[in-house]
Each structure stands twice: as structure tokens, then as C-alpha cells.
Amino acid sequence: MSVEDIIHEVNDGVAQITLSEPDKLNAFSGGTLAGIETAMQEANGDDAVRCVLFTGAGRGFSSGTDLTDGEDEGQQRPFQGR
């Protein structure tokens, strides 16, 4: 997931951060975390924001970590299979 897959909107003092890759059930990747961090920094710097709402597009919030992300780039998974 990339930063473009995070939708960040502010309405009436509520910052809504939406994970927006429903075809992968909004699985987390490094890009997801970067997008969330950017959105949270923006919300933190906006005095009009009173709360932050996290949601996921599609039928699920998140399926967890995207273990396929970056495999072709030589990245190691935190835990190797048996």
C-alpha cells in the first residue's frame, strides 16, 4: 500500500483516515504506515481537529500485515517460515 492508498479528510473537527485498498483487504505495508504517520502529523498540527477516526474501505478494516509487499525487492520478513 502506498501513501496514495490512505484517504485523509477533516470535517467538523473530525480527521478521518481511511485505509483504501479494499482489493487487498487494506493490508498494512511500509507505505501504509508512512501514510498514517503523515495524516497523523497533519491532524496534530491542525487546531480544529478534535478527534481522529480510523476506518477501512470495503468489507474489512484491515487483514493485517501485507507479507507479499516488497518480496521482489529483497526485503526480509520479520519472521521466516519454518
N, C-alpha and C positions, 0 to 999 in steps of 0.2 A: 504494500500500500504506500502511496506517495502522499506528499503534502496536499496535492490536489484532491485526494480522496477524503479529506476532512472538510466538512462544511461548518463554518463558524458564523453565527448570526447573533446580533444583540437586538432584543425587542423588549421594551418596557422594563429595563433593568435586569433582564434575564439573558445571560450569554448561553446560547445553545450550541454545543459541539456535537456534530453528528458524524459517526463513522459511516462512510459512504462507499462501500464496496460490497454490496449485497450478494454478488455472484460468488464471493469467497467467504460469505457469512461474516464479513468485517473482521477477518483475521488480522491480528497485530503483527506489524513488521517494524523495522527501524524507522521507516518513513512515517508510519502511524504515530509513533512516539514523538518524532520531530514535529509533526503537525499538531499534536495535542499540546506539546510544550509551547509552540508559537501561539496557539489560540489562548492558552492559559496566561502567557505573558501579556497578550493584548487585553484580556479581561482584567488582569491585575492592574494594568495601567489606566483603565477606564473607570473613573469615579462613579459613573452612572450604573455600573454593573453591581447588583446586589447578590446574585447567586449564579452558579454555573450548573447547567443541566447537560448531562451526557446521555446520548441516545445512539441507536444504530439503525441504519436504513434497512429495509427489507424485513425478513421474518425472524431475525435474531439480533441481539445486541452485538455479540462477538463470539466466534468459535474458539478463541484463544490465540496462541502464537502461530503465525504462518511459518511452518517449518520448511516450506519449499522456497521461501524468499531468499535469494542470494546464493542458492546452492551452486549455480553455474558460475558464480564469481569467486569460488574458492573459500567462501566463508564457512567456518566450522559451526556446527550446532553446539549449544552448551552441554548437551548430554549425548554421547554417542550411543547408538543402539547396541544391544548385546550381540 
